[in-house]
Amino acid sequence: MKTKLLSLAVALCLSQLMMAQFHLGVKAGANITKVDGKSFKQEFKYGYNLGGFAEIGLGKRFTFQPEVLFNQYSSTLDSNYKAIYENVIASNQSKVKLNYLSIPLLLDYKFLGPIHLQAGPQFGVLMNQDKNFLQNGTNAFKGGDFSMVAGAQIKFAQLRVTGRYIIGLNNINDIDNQDKWKNQVIQLSVGIAL
């Protein structure tokens, strides 16, 4: 009897998943980024994003949208960097590029017509970093970043136009705790649901 009830429950869940709206898609766009902290210039630099997304319908108004993105973040060191970390500077390099594999897990709310609001956490894994501005070649940045995402998306049939603000919540400085560094990103992208 228990196995029949379990089989029936599994069948009902699978049928609901099959009936739910489900789309896969690809997207690309621009990142306008900066690392917030005394060691970095308070100006935005440009990078890019590229990846894929899924849309899983959760009813008439809500959609769960997980994504996997390659994000390039850029920043410029400030003269304060040398004053704070004078013992670890190896060169006069001032530009820093960080490449993250980012996984945003977003809840999408159909707000008005084609306009959707999105929010949720983003987990980032640092894939590589510039190490040549440190004397010993050790890591200046932590291997991961946790952020919050908020933005809007406009859906025209299969086309997705997205604008987001991403704020880092954890300190990505892996040298010490003298200066706290956090990513800030304005992300613009265009995608196509397949």
Order of alpha helices (4+ residues) and beta strands (2+ residues): alpha-beta-beta-beta-alpha-beta-beta-beta-beta-beta
